[in-house]
């Protein structure tokens, strides 16, 4: 088990996985996107997560993607590697296969497809903990897994020193804020994964934010986090307002979050808009609508 000298905190972009028209990873574009985010001053990278279409990447593609981001980062950012497999056995197998990469943190979701009790979810994490060489991040995203990780389950896992923190993408601020306030000052990190809640989470004492939308413009997120460190809550609120307006790119694509993010990044010239499932790739009409939103943000 790698020690936890690297603190889980700050702005952690959930980096996209650029693709080409054949559905292959465009590693050159991935390097370009990672370089943009790193230069902006983020604290970490979230690799192979939902925004990266991680559930549709092979273990070898995860390995190659991690190696690209690691090369760009050169140790300036901590690296979180996600395993989004559906079963405990599949996660454990992938974790062991990629252990030589030595990520700073390993990100694991609840098992999915079947309905799991909280006791089943606890057992899932306990088995992964035993094979992981890195501290775990408990990733709560019930919109994708259909298995909510309850606050009591997170608190139980937080008692294990091999669990570094939680990334909450449930969109429910009540349990998240309760958890933050109950664990203020200890080593377990509470990381917010819903962009609309980033400012409020930092205000209540959350240690950091994971953002997919920040692939488009990460600077506002970095400034928000820096302002929170200075307890400059007026700037935090202002940056949250700007982030809320950035959500217009997602609304312009009928709420299709990842295609919208890729459309925006492609309009900005850092990747092509292709999705791994090519039928999901944003259309020319989507690109035009996203460009209109981006143009309006640059004028505001």
Secondary structure, DSSP 8 states (H G I E B T S, - for coil): -----S---EEEEE----B-TTS-B-HHHHHHHHHHHHHTT-SEEEESSTTTTGGGS-HHHHHHHHHHHHHHHTTSSEEEEEE--SSHHHHHHHHHHTGGG--SEEEEE---SS---HHHHHHHHHHHHHH-SSEEEEEE-HHHHS----HHHHHHHHTSTTEEEEEE-S--HHHHHHHHHHTTTSS-EEEE--GGGHHHHHHHT--EEEESGGGT--HHHHHHHHHHHTT-HHHHHHHHHHHHHHTHHHHTTTT-HHHHHHHHHHHTTSS----SSGGGS--HHHHHHHHHHHHHHHH-
